[in-house]
Amino acid sequence: MESVLLACMPIISGAVIAGIETRAVAAIAAGIAISCGALGSAFAMGKATSHALDAGARQPEMIGKIQSMLLAAIVFIETLCIYSLVVALLLIFMFR
């Protein structure tokens, strides 16, 4: 499993990786996983909300339908953040 984590970090040279513990690499990978997941879901929620407000301003009679579709979309977008949290927790607790 250590080789998988090390293969995910091609930026760091082999000499530097040899001195880093597996737990440190797992912690860095966990930080990257949760930050990318949170950033991606934040942008997606913002864009979905922006477009929903746009659509509501154009057709005010459809607000109820737009709102229910927006909430369903936000639920699916939020799963990205939850999955990245699960991956980060697995990385942290598997390499104790």
DSSP file (Angstrom, degrees, kcal/mol; ACC not computed):
  #  RESIDUE AA STRUCTURE BP1 BP2  ACC     N-H-->O    O-->H-N    N-H-->O    O-->H-N    TCO  KAPPA ALPHA  PHI   PSI    X-CA   Y-CA   Z-CA
    1    1 A M     >        0   0    0      0, 0.0     4,-1.8     0, 0.0     5,-0.2   0.000 360.0 360.0 360.0 -29.3    0.0    0.0    0.0
    2    2 A E  H  >  +     0   0    0      1,-0.2     4,-2.3     2,-0.2     5,-0.2   0.887 360.0  54.2 -63.5 -37.5    2.9    2.3    0.6
    3    3 A S  H  > S+     0   0    0      1,-0.2     4,-2.0     2,-0.2    -1,-0.2   0.837 104.7  54.8 -67.5 -31.0    4.0    2.0   -3.0
    4    4 A V  H  > S+     0   0    0      2,-0.2     4,-1.0     1,-0.2    -1,-0.2   0.926 110.1  45.8 -65.8 -44.2    0.5    3.1   -4.1
    5    5 A L  H  < S+     0   0    0     -4,-1.8     3,-0.4     1,-0.2     4,-0.3   0.898 113.5  49.2 -65.2 -39.6    0.7    6.3   -2.0
    6    6 A L  H >< S+     0   0    0     -4,-2.3     3,-1.1     1,-0.2    -1,-0.2   0.844 106.2  56.3 -69.9 -31.8    4.2    7.0   -3.2
    7    7 A A  H 3< S+     0   0    0     -4,-2.0    -1,-0.2     1,-0.2    -2,-0.2   0.748  99.1  62.6 -69.8 -22.4    3.1    6.5   -6.8
    8    8 A C  T 3< S+     0   0    0     -4,-1.0    -1,-0.2    -3,-0.4    -2,-0.2   0.571  97.2  60.6 -78.1  -8.4    0.5    9.2   -6.3
    9    9 A M    X   +     0   0    0     -3,-1.1     3,-0.6    -4,-0.3    -1,-0.2  -0.626  55.0 156.2-119.8  72.4    3.1   11.8   -5.6
   10   10 A P  T 3   +     0   0    0      0, 0.0    -1,-0.1     0, 0.0     4,-0.1   0.666  65.7  71.0 -73.3 -13.4    5.3   12.1   -8.7
   11   11 A I  T 3  S+     0   0    0     -3,-0.1     2,-0.3     2,-0.1    -2,-0.1   0.887  85.7  73.1 -69.9 -38.4    6.4   15.6   -7.9
   12   12 A I  S <  S-     0   0    0     -3,-0.6    -3,-0.1    -6,-0.1     0, 0.0  -0.587  88.1-121.7 -81.2 136.1    8.6   14.6   -5.0
   13   13 A S     >  -     0   0    0     -2,-0.3     4,-2.0     1,-0.1     3,-0.3  -0.254  22.7-108.3 -73.8 164.6   11.8   12.9   -5.9
   14   14 A G  H  > S+     0   0    0      1,-0.2     4,-1.7     2,-0.2    -1,-0.1   0.823 116.7  56.6 -63.0 -33.3   12.7    9.4   -4.8
   15   15 A A  H  > S+     0   0    0      1,-0.2     4,-0.6     2,-0.2    -1,-0.2   0.880 109.5  44.9 -68.2 -36.9   15.3   10.6   -2.4
   16   16 A V  H >4 S+     0   0    0     -3,-0.3     3,-0.8     1,-0.2     4,-0.5   0.885 110.9  53.8 -74.0 -37.7   12.9   12.8   -0.5
   17   17 A I  H >< S+     0   0    0     -4,-2.0     3,-1.2     1,-0.2    -2,-0.2   0.848  98.3  64.1 -65.7 -34.1   10.2   10.1   -0.4
   18   18 A A  H 3< S+     0   0    0     -4,-1.7    -1,-0.2     1,-0.3    -2,-0.2   0.808 104.2  47.6 -61.1 -28.0   12.6    7.7    1.2
   19   19 A G  T << S+     0   0    0     -3,-0.8     2,-0.4    -4,-0.6    -1,-0.3   0.561  95.3  88.9 -89.6  -8.7   12.8    9.9    4.2
   20   20 A I  S <  S-     0   0    0     -3,-1.2     2,-0.1    -4,-0.5    -4,-0.0  -0.742  76.2-126.7 -94.4 136.1    9.1   10.5    4.6
   21   21 A E     >  -     0   0    0     -2,-0.4     4,-1.7     1,-0.1     3,-0.2  -0.371  21.0-116.3 -74.2 158.5    7.1    8.1    6.7
   22   22 A T  H  > S+     0   0    0      1,-0.2     4,-2.5     2,-0.2     5,-0.2   0.864 115.1  57.1 -62.6 -36.9    4.0    6.4    5.3
   23   23 A R  H  > S+     0   0    0      1,-0.2     4,-2.2     2,-0.2    -1,-0.2   0.870 105.2  51.2 -63.7 -36.1    1.8    8.2    7.8
   24   24 A A  H  > S+     0   0    0      2,-0.2     4,-2.2     1,-0.2    -1,-0.2   0.907 110.6  47.6 -68.3 -40.9    3.0   11.6    6.7
   25   25 A V  H  X S+     0   0    0     -4,-1.7     4,-2.6     1,-0.2    -2,-0.2   0.900 112.1  50.8 -65.7 -40.2    2.3   10.8    3.0
   26   26 A A  H  X S+     0   0    0     -4,-2.5     4,-2.3     2,-0.2    -2,-0.2   0.879 109.7  50.6 -64.4 -38.0   -1.2    9.5    4.0
   27   27 A A  H  X S+     0   0    0     -4,-2.2     4,-2.2     2,-0.2    -2,-0.2   0.900 111.5  47.4 -67.6 -40.2   -1.8   12.7    5.9
   28   28 A I  H  X S+     0   0    0     -4,-2.2     4,-2.3     2,-0.2    -2,-0.2   0.928 113.2  48.3 -64.6 -44.7   -0.8   14.8    2.9
   29   29 A A  H  X S+     0   0    0     -4,-2.6     4,-2.5     1,-0.2    -2,-0.2   0.877 110.5  52.0 -63.5 -37.6   -3.0   12.7    0.6
   30   30 A A  H  X S+     0   0    0     -4,-2.3     4,-2.5     2,-0.2     5,-0.3   0.904 109.3  49.8 -65.4 -40.9   -5.9   13.0    3.1
   31   31 A G  H  X S+     0   0    0     -4,-2.2     4,-2.0     1,-0.2    -2,-0.2   0.901 112.3  46.9 -64.1 -40.7   -5.5   16.8    3.1
   32   32 A I  H  X S+     0   0    0     -4,-2.3     4,-2.4     2,-0.2     5,-0.2   0.907 112.1  51.5 -66.5 -41.1   -5.4   17.0   -0.7
   33   33 A A  H  X S+     0   0    0     -4,-2.5     4,-2.1     1,-0.2    -2,-0.2   0.933 113.6  41.9 -63.0 -47.2   -8.5   14.7   -0.9
   34   34 A I  H  X S+     0   0    0     -4,-2.5     4,-2.3     1,-0.2     5,-0.2   0.873 115.2  50.2 -72.1 -35.1  -10.7   16.6    1.5
   35   35 A S  H  X S+     0   0    0     -4,-2.0     4,-2.4    -5,-0.3     5,-0.2   0.911 112.5  46.1 -70.4 -40.1   -9.6   20.0    0.1
   36   36 A C  H  X S+     0   0    0     -4,-2.4     4,-2.5    -5,-0.2     5,-0.2   0.908 114.3  48.8 -66.8 -40.5  -10.3   19.0   -3.5
   37   37 A G  H  X S+     0   0    0     -4,-2.1     4,-2.1    -5,-0.2    -2,-0.2   0.913 114.5  44.4 -64.9 -43.0  -13.6   17.5   -2.6
   38   38 A A  H  X S+     0   0    0     -4,-2.3     4,-2.1     2,-0.2    -2,-0.2   0.904 115.0  48.4 -68.8 -41.1  -14.7   20.5   -0.6
   39   39 A L  H  X S+     0   0    0     -4,-2.4     4,-2.2    -5,-0.2     5,-0.2   0.925 112.9  47.8 -65.1 -44.8  -13.5   23.0   -3.2
   40   40 A G  H  X S+     0   0    0     -4,-2.5     4,-2.3     1,-0.2    -2,-0.2   0.912 113.7  46.2 -63.7 -43.5  -15.2   21.1   -6.1
   41   41 A S  H  X S+     0   0    0     -4,-2.1     4,-2.5    -5,-0.2     5,-0.2   0.859 110.5  53.9 -70.3 -32.9  -18.5   20.8   -4.2
   42   42 A A  H  X S+     0   0    0     -4,-2.1     4,-2.2     2,-0.2    -2,-0.2   0.930 111.4  44.9 -65.2 -44.4  -18.5   24.4   -3.2
   43   43 A F  H  X S+     0   0    0     -4,-2.2     4,-2.4     2,-0.2    -2,-0.2   0.914 114.3  49.5 -64.1 -41.9  -18.0   25.6   -6.8
   44   44 A A  H  X S+     0   0    0     -4,-2.3     4,-2.5     2,-0.2    -2,-0.2   0.903 111.6  48.0 -65.7 -40.9  -20.7   23.2   -8.0
   45   45 A M  H  X S+     0   0    0     -4,-2.5     4,-2.5     2,-0.2     5,-0.2   0.898 111.8  50.5 -66.3 -39.4  -23.2   24.3   -5.4
   46   46 A G  H  X S+     0   0    0     -4,-2.2     4,-2.3    -5,-0.2    -2,-0.2   0.917 112.4  46.0 -63.3 -43.0  -22.5   27.9   -6.2
   47   47 A K  H  X S+     0   0    0     -4,-2.4     4,-2.3     2,-0.2    -2,-0.2   0.909 113.2  49.3 -67.1 -42.0  -23.0   27.4   -9.9
   48   48 A A  H  X S+     0   0    0     -4,-2.5     4,-2.1     1,-0.2    -2,-0.2   0.907 113.2  47.1 -63.6 -41.8  -26.2   25.4   -9.3
   49   49 A T  H  X S+     0   0    0     -4,-2.5     4,-2.5     2,-0.2     5,-0.2   0.902 110.7  52.4 -66.6 -41.0  -27.6   28.0   -7.0
   50   50 A S  H  X S+     0   0    0     -4,-2.3     4,-2.1    -5,-0.2    -2,-0.2   0.925 112.2  44.6 -60.7 -45.4  -26.7   30.8   -9.4
   51   51 A H  H  X S+     0   0    0     -4,-2.3     4,-2.5     2,-0.2    -1,-0.2   0.853 111.7  53.3 -70.1 -33.6  -28.5   29.1  -12.3
   52   52 A A  H  X S+     0   0    0     -4,-2.1     4,-2.3     2,-0.2    -2,-0.2   0.911 110.0  47.5 -66.8 -40.9  -31.5   28.3  -10.2
   53   53 A L  H  X S+     0   0    0     -4,-2.5     4,-2.0     2,-0.2    -2,-0.2   0.887 111.5  51.8 -66.0 -38.1  -31.8   31.9   -9.1
   54   54 A D  H  X S+     0   0    0     -4,-2.1     4,-1.8    -5,-0.2    -2,-0.2   0.940 111.4  46.4 -59.6 -48.0  -31.5   32.9  -12.8
   55   55 A A  H  X S+     0   0    0     -4,-2.5     4,-2.4     1,-0.2    -2,-0.2   0.873 111.4  52.2 -65.3 -37.0  -34.2   30.5  -13.8
   56   56 A G  H  < S+     0   0    0     -4,-2.3    -1,-0.2     1,-0.2    -2,-0.2   0.841 108.2  51.3 -67.6 -33.1  -36.4   31.7  -11.0
   57   57 A A  H  < S+     0   0    0     -4,-2.0    -1,-0.2     1,-0.2    -2,-0.2   0.841 113.1  45.3 -72.0 -32.4  -36.0   35.3  -12.0
   58   58 A R  H  < S+     0   0    0     -4,-1.8    -2,-0.2     1,-0.3    -1,-0.2   0.891 129.5  21.8 -76.5 -39.9  -37.0   34.5  -15.6
   59   59 A Q    ><  +     0   0    0     -4,-2.4     3,-1.8    -5,-0.2    -1,-0.3  -0.743  64.6 175.5-131.3  84.6  -40.0   32.3  -14.7
   60   60 A P  G >  S+     0   0    0      0, 0.0     3,-1.2     0, 0.0     4,-0.2   0.747  77.7  66.0 -63.2 -23.2  -41.3   33.1  -11.2
   61   61 A E  G 3  S+     0   0    0      1,-0.2     3,-0.3     2,-0.1     4,-0.2   0.660  98.4  54.6 -73.3 -13.2  -44.2   30.7  -11.6
   62   62 A M  G <> S+     0   0    0     -3,-1.8     4,-2.6    -7,-0.2     5,-0.2   0.228  72.0 112.1-101.4  12.8  -41.8   27.8  -11.7
   63   63 A I  H <> S+     0   0    0     -3,-1.2     4,-2.8     1,-0.2     5,-0.2   0.882  75.0  52.4 -56.5 -43.3  -40.0   28.6   -8.4
   64   64 A G  H  > S+     0   0    0     -3,-0.3     4,-1.9     1,-0.2    -1,-0.2   0.920 113.0  43.2 -61.1 -45.2  -41.4   25.5   -6.6
   65   65 A K  H  > S+     0   0    0      2,-0.2     4,-2.1     1,-0.2    -1,-0.2   0.900 115.0  49.8 -67.4 -41.2  -40.2   23.1   -9.3
   66   66 A I  H  X S+     0   0    0     -4,-2.6     4,-2.5     1,-0.2    -2,-0.2   0.903 109.8  51.9 -63.7 -40.9  -36.8   24.8   -9.6
   67   67 A Q  H  X S+     0   0    0     -4,-2.8     4,-2.4    -5,-0.2    -1,-0.2   0.909 109.5  48.2 -65.2 -41.6  -36.4   24.7   -5.8
   68   68 A S  H  X S+     0   0    0     -4,-1.9     4,-1.9     2,-0.2    -1,-0.2   0.899 113.3  47.8 -67.2 -38.4  -37.1   21.0   -5.6
   69   69 A M  H  X S+     0   0    0     -4,-2.1     4,-2.3     2,-0.2    -2,-0.2   0.883 110.9  52.4 -66.7 -37.4  -34.7   20.3   -8.5
   70   70 A L  H  X S+     0   0    0     -4,-2.5     4,-2.6     2,-0.2    -2,-0.2   0.922 108.8  49.1 -64.1 -43.9  -32.0   22.5   -6.9
   71   71 A L  H  X S+     0   0    0     -4,-2.4     4,-1.9     1,-0.2    -1,-0.2   0.894 111.1  49.7 -64.6 -38.7  -32.3   20.7   -3.6
   72   72 A A  H  X S+     0   0    0     -4,-1.9     4,-1.8     2,-0.2    -1,-0.2   0.911 112.0  48.8 -64.2 -41.0  -32.0   17.3   -5.3
   73   73 A A  H  X S+     0   0    0     -4,-2.3     4,-2.4     1,-0.2    -2,-0.2   0.896 109.4  51.9 -65.2 -40.0  -28.9   18.6   -7.2
   74   74 A I  H  X S+     0   0    0     -4,-2.6     4,-2.5     1,-0.2    -1,-0.2   0.872 106.3  54.7 -66.1 -35.8  -27.3   19.9   -4.0
   75   75 A V  H  X S+     0   0    0     -4,-1.9     4,-1.0     2,-0.2    -1,-0.2   0.929 111.2  44.4 -62.1 -43.8  -27.8   16.5   -2.3
   76   76 A F  H  X S+     0   0    0     -4,-1.8     4,-0.6     1,-0.2     3,-0.2   0.867 113.3  50.7 -69.6 -35.0  -25.9   14.8   -5.2
   77   77 A I  H >X S+     0   0    0     -4,-2.4     3,-1.2     1,-0.2     4,-0.8   0.891 105.1  57.3 -66.8 -38.5  -23.2   17.4   -5.2
   78   78 A E  H 3X S+     0   0    0     -4,-2.5     4,-2.0     1,-0.3    -1,-0.2   0.765  92.4  69.4 -66.1 -25.0  -22.8   17.1   -1.4
   79   79 A T  H 3X S+     0   0    0     -4,-1.0     4,-2.8    -3,-0.2    -1,-0.3   0.831  91.7  60.8 -63.8 -29.1  -22.0   13.4   -1.8
   80   80 A L  H <X S+     0   0    0     -3,-1.2     4,-2.1    -4,-0.6    -1,-0.2   0.930 106.4  45.3 -60.1 -44.8  -18.7   14.4   -3.5
   81   81 A C  H  X S+     0   0    0     -4,-0.8     4,-1.9    -3,-0.2    -2,-0.2   0.892 113.1  50.1 -66.6 -39.5  -17.7   16.1   -0.3
   82   82 A I  H  X S+     0   0    0     -4,-2.0     4,-2.3     2,-0.2    -2,-0.2   0.906 109.9  50.7 -66.7 -41.1  -18.8   13.2    1.8
   83   83 A Y  H  X S+     0   0    0     -4,-2.8     4,-2.4     1,-0.2    -2,-0.2   0.902 110.0  49.6 -63.5 -40.2  -16.9   10.7   -0.4
   84   84 A S  H  X S+     0   0    0     -4,-2.1     4,-2.3     1,-0.2    -1,-0.2   0.868 109.4  52.3 -68.0 -33.4  -13.7   12.8   -0.1
   85   85 A L  H  X S+     0   0    0     -4,-1.9     4,-2.6     2,-0.2    -2,-0.2   0.913 109.5  49.4 -65.0 -42.1  -14.2   12.9    3.7
   86   86 A V  H  X S+     0   0    0     -4,-2.3     4,-2.5     2,-0.2    -2,-0.2   0.917 111.5  48.7 -62.6 -43.4  -14.5    9.1    3.8
   87   87 A V  H  X S+     0   0    0     -4,-2.4     4,-2.4     2,-0.2    -1,-0.2   0.917 111.9  49.4 -62.8 -42.8  -11.3    8.7    1.6
   88   88 A A  H  X S+     0   0    0     -4,-2.3     4,-2.2     2,-0.2    -2,-0.2   0.916 111.8  47.9 -63.7 -43.1   -9.4   11.1    3.9
   89   89 A L  H  X S+     0   0    0     -4,-2.6     4,-2.7     1,-0.2     5,-0.2   0.892 111.2  51.0 -66.2 -38.4  -10.5    9.3    7.0
   90   90 A L  H  X S+     0   0    0     -4,-2.5     4,-1.9     1,-0.2     5,-0.2   0.914 110.5  49.4 -63.4 -41.0   -9.6    5.9    5.5
   91   91 A L  H  X S+     0   0    0     -4,-2.4     4,-0.8    -5,-0.2    -2,-0.2   0.906 114.4  45.1 -63.7 -40.4   -6.1    7.3    4.6
   92   92 A I  H  < S+     0   0    0     -4,-2.2     3,-0.3     1,-0.2    -2,-0.2   0.939 119.6  38.0 -69.9 -46.4   -5.6    8.7    8.1
   93   93 A F  H >< S+     0   0    0     -4,-2.7     3,-0.5     1,-0.2    -1,-0.2   0.659 109.0  60.4 -86.7 -14.5   -6.8    5.6   10.1
   94   94 A M  H 3< S+     0   0    0     -4,-1.9    -1,-0.2    -5,-0.2     2,-0.2   0.766 106.4  48.6 -78.9 -24.6   -5.4    2.9    7.8
   95   95 A F  T 3<        0   0    0     -4,-0.8    -1,-0.2    -3,-0.3   -69,-0.1  -0.371 360.0 360.0-113.4  53.1   -1.8    4.1    8.3
   96   96 A R    <         0   0    0     -3,-0.5    -1,-0.2    -2,-0.2    -2,-0.1   0.431 360.0 360.0 -86.6 360.0   -1.6    4.5   12.1
